[in-house]
């Protein structure tokens, strides 16, 4: 893996923080473009694991996944640089906007900007789902988890309960089928890709 400077880590995450509308769910496409494709700091499988792990910790998903990615790049200092970079734009924006929020929110142009940003956020979340799909849904069991979680979400089951139930199902699989070798998501995705190429 490529070693990267602390200032560059800060700058990358600062740029991400400037356009991180939609919170943690929208950060994955940016991280893939910068830390996987461009800088080669981590793999997509590692990034997906950081993203999943970030949702198990308290706090903002974007901050958590930035911390894990920064730590992979340069240890504790890298984690600090990443979290500082991704959070600083939001902090500065809040400080600046708070002073003028009552004055600017009434303008139609500001309302139109937020309406367009909502659409952009939906697209980013869709891209995140597509990125996670390849590395998360790779056998019948994970497909079952996905369908069960989707059904629960549609009928307004608490997200907290969905996450806890999915984790318990994963533990159950481990203890009920200890001899069953479960492929990692990246390996499974690669096998599916190779199989598709062979069929062609």
Phi, psi and omega in degrees: 000152183279139176270140186229146182287156181295318180295324179293321175301312179301315184293319178299312182286333174295316177298319178297317180298330180294331184241018185274061175281131182106357174073208188298331182290341183260359187279335187300314178300323179293316180295321178298315181295319186272309190270336180261302186285316187273307186266343179056042179279323180214171178267167178293326178296316178297318180298320177296320177295319177298320181295316179294317180295326181297331181280352178266356181249152177291157179103185183286136179298317181299318178293319181294312181292328175294320179298314180296318181293317177296323178295321178297324184285313186215028176073209183299318180297321178294321178297316179297317180296319181293313181295319178298316182296317184284334182270334185299315179301319180295319180297313181295321180296318180296316180299317183286313185291325183302326181289336185240005190299319180293330183279326188264337186293341181280347182284134180301325182297323179292319179295322177294323178299314181293326178295319178291322178297325177300319179294316180298321179296319178300320179294318180295320178295321177299317178298323178297317179299317180295322179293317182289330185302312184298328185258002183239322181257098186226003174204181184295324181294314180293329175294320177298316178300315180300311182294321179294317180294320179296316179298316179298320180293321180297323181269017173066036170287144182302132176304326178301314180293324179297314181295316180297316181296319179297318177297318179294323177295322177296319177296319179299319179298319182296317184277330180280329180233064185295335182271352180281123180278116181264119181291148175291158185299319182296317179297317180297318179295321179294321179296319179295321179294315179296321179295321178294322178293324178294320179296328178289000000 
